[in-house]
Amino acid sequence: MTTLICWCGVDSRGASSLYVVSDSRFTWGPDARWDRGRKIFLRAGTTELLALAGDVTLAQSLMLGLSQ
């Protein structure tokens, strides 16, 4: 399961920032897990933010290739 939390910062002019947070654990079964996974990607030079949820192993590998 992936935890994904988003919130918006507001100042006197209105919405001024967006924060996105996720966990970093990948689990392949009861005894197989990795606690340093990346599930949020920001593409350089764009305003695109991609967040992965569910079975993210394949998608995470593909996103790492696109973000470099």
HUSUL-V683971 format. One record per run of one state. SS is the DSSP state (helix for helix, strand for strand, loop for the rest). FROM is the first residue (numbers start at 1). LEN is the number of residues. Records with the same first field share a line. If there is no record, write none. Layout:
SS=FROM-LEN ; FROM-LEN
//
This chain:
loop=1-3 ; 12-2 ; 23-3 ; 28-5 ; 35-5 ; 43-6 ; 52-5 ; 68-1
strand=4-8 ; 14-9 ; 26-2 ; 33-2 ; 40-3 ; 49-3
helix=57-11
//
